[in-house]
Amino acid sequence: MNTDKIYAESIAKDYAPKDNSKIIALKKLDAKAKLPATVFTYSFGIVASLIAGLGMCLAMQVIGSGAMMMVLGILLGTVGFIACAINYPIYKKMLEKGKAKYAYEIVELAREISEQQ
């Protein structure tokens, strides 16, 4: 089998004009189901990483000095690392809920498209 031909066809399919509005609607529904989980995960991950970084800076006394700042840094870093660790399970739950919310519409639309062709 000619893999170059298959690859070229798959790329061409992405750029071909899509006259079927049902395919566009299906892609929009799919994006609508996944977007809230993705936005939350990136935002939460960035904040958690910044908290962990601040904690490390305080613990290594790059910012501040004294034993109290070091203890605060260790606590803050631990909170940040825990938040980073739970980010992916939260993402999976949110994605699952988003998919469940739009599952019926997506399946029906996909069935209509597949029966049409």
C-alpha positions in Angstrom: 0.0 0.0 0.0 1.3 3.4 -0.9 1.6 5.3 2.5 2.5 8.6 0.7 -0.8 8.5 -1.1 -2.8 7.8 2.0 -1.0 10.6 3.8 -1.6 13.0 1.0 -5.3 12.2 0.9 -5.7 12.7 4.6 -4.1 16.1 4.4 -6.1 17.0 1.4 -9.3 16.0 3.2 -8.6 18.5 5.9 -8.3 21.4 3.4 -11.1 20.3 1.1 -14.2 22.5 1.3 -16.9 20.9 3.4 -20.3 21.4 1.9 -21.9 19.3 4.5 -23.0 21.5 7.4 -23.6 18.5 9.6 -19.9 17.7 9.7 -19.2 21.3 10.8 -22.0 21.0 13.4 -20.5 17.8 14.6 -17.0 19.3 15.0 -18.5 22.3 16.9 -20.4 20.0 19.3 -17.2 18.0 19.9 -15.3 21.2 20.7 -18.1 22.5 22.9 -18.0 19.3 24.9 -14.2 19.5 25.4 -13.5 23.2 25.8 -14.6 23.8 29.4 -12.4 21.0 30.7 -9.4 22.1 28.6 -9.7 25.8 29.7 -10.0 24.9 33.4 -7.1 22.4 33.3 -4.7 24.9 31.7 -5.7 27.7 34.1 -5.6 25.5 37.2 -2.3 24.0 36.1 -0.7 27.4 35.6 -1.9 28.7 38.9 -0.8 25.4 40.7 2.7 25.6 39.1 3.1 29.3 40.1 2.1 28.4 43.7 4.6 25.5 43.7 7.3 27.8 42.3 6.7 30.5 44.8 6.9 27.8 47.6 10.2 26.6 46.2 11.6 30.1 46.1 10.6 30.7 49.7 11.9 27.4 50.8 15.3 28.0 49.2 15.3 31.6 50.5 15.5 33.2 47.1 12.7 35.3 48.3 12.6 36.2 52.0 14.8 34.9 54.7 14.5 33.2 58.0 13.1 29.9 59.3 9.5 31.1 59.1 9.7 31.8 55.4 11.3 28.4 54.8 8.5 26.6 56.6 5.9 28.7 54.7 7.7 27.9 51.4 7.6 24.2 52.1 3.9 24.3 52.9 3.1 26.4 49.9 5.2 24.2 47.6 3.4 21.1 48.9 0.0 22.7 48.2 1.2 23.6 44.7 2.5 20.1 44.0 -0.7 18.5 45.3 -2.8 20.8 43.1 -0.6 19.8 40.1 -1.1 16.2 40.9 -4.9 16.4 41.1 -5.2 18.5 37.9 -5.3 15.5 35.5 -8.0 13.6 37.5 -10.1 16.7 37.6 -9.6 17.1 33.8 -10.8 13.6 33.2 -13.9 14.1 35.3 -14.8 17.3 33.6 -14.2 15.9 30.2 -16.4 12.9 31.0 -19.2 15.2 32.2 -18.9 17.3 29.0 -19.0 14.3 26.8 -22.0 12.9 28.7 -23.8 16.2 28.3 -23.5 16.3 24.5 -23.2 12.5 23.8 -26.8 12.0 22.6 -26.6 15.0 20.1 -23.2 13.9 18.8 -24.1 10.3 18.4 -27.3 11.2 16.5 -25.6 13.7 14.3 -22.8 11.2 13.5 -25.4 8.5 12.8 -27.1 10.8 10.3 -23.8 11.6 8.6 -22.8 8.0 8.3 -26.2 7.0 6.9 -26.1 9.8 4.4 -22.9 8.6 2.8 
